[in-house]
Amino acid sequence: MNTEPIETKIKKLPPHLKREVLDYIDFLTQKYHPSSPGERFKFNWEGGLSDLADKYSSVELQHKVSEWR
């Protein structure tokens, strides 16, 4: 879709109406592409380093992870 006509019309609006347009776009985005809280962050990696817990402290693990990247 060519968005040029939309952009042209938005540019002509005063600032307070541009904010309303943005709010409406956010509303439409949420309405047609809702995300459940579980979709945003998945913790399926949790416990992935548990086998190293006896060998390293949590701080040491943080440093190791930085090295492994």
C-alpha positions in Angstrom: 0.0 0.0 0.0 1.2 3.5 -0.8 1.4 5.4 2.4 2.3 8.7 0.9 -1.3 10.1 1.0 -1.5 9.2 4.7 1.8 10.8 5.5 0.8 14.0 3.5 -2.5 14.3 5.5 -0.7 13.7 8.8 1.8 16.4 8.1 -1.0 18.9 7.7 -2.4 18.2 11.1 -1.6 20.3 14.2 0.6 18.6 16.8 -2.2 17.7 19.2 -4.1 15.8 16.4 -0.9 14.0 15.3 -0.8 12.6 18.9 -4.4 11.4 18.5 -3.5 9.7 15.2 -0.6 7.9 16.9 -2.9 6.8 19.7 -5.4 5.5 17.2 -2.7 3.6 15.4 -1.6 2.1 18.7 -5.2 1.1 19.4 -5.6 -0.6 16.0 -2.3 -2.4 16.4 -3.4 -3.8 19.7 -6.9 -4.7 18.5 -5.7 -6.6 15.4 -2.4 -7.9 16.7 -3.0 -8.5 20.4 -0.2 -10.0 22.4 -0.7 -11.9 25.5 1.7 -11.3 28.4 3.3 -14.7 27.8 4.2 -13.9 24.2 6.5 -11.0 25.0 9.0 -12.8 27.3 9.5 -16.5 27.4 11.6 -18.0 30.1 12.2 -21.4 28.5 15.9 -20.9 29.1 15.4 -20.7 32.8 17.6 -23.3 34.6 19.7 -23.8 31.5 22.9 -23.3 33.5 21.7 -25.2 36.6 24.3 -27.9 36.1 27.0 -25.2 36.7 25.5 -24.0 40.0 27.8 -26.2 42.1 30.9 -25.0 40.2 30.2 -21.2 40.0 28.4 -18.5 42.0 25.7 -16.5 40.3 28.2 -13.6 39.8 30.8 -15.9 38.3 28.1 -17.3 36.0 27.3 -13.8 34.8 30.9 -13.3 34.0 31.2 -16.7 32.2 28.1 -15.9 30.1 29.8 -12.6 29.0 32.8 -14.6 28.0 30.7 -17.2 26.1 29.0 -14.5 23.9 
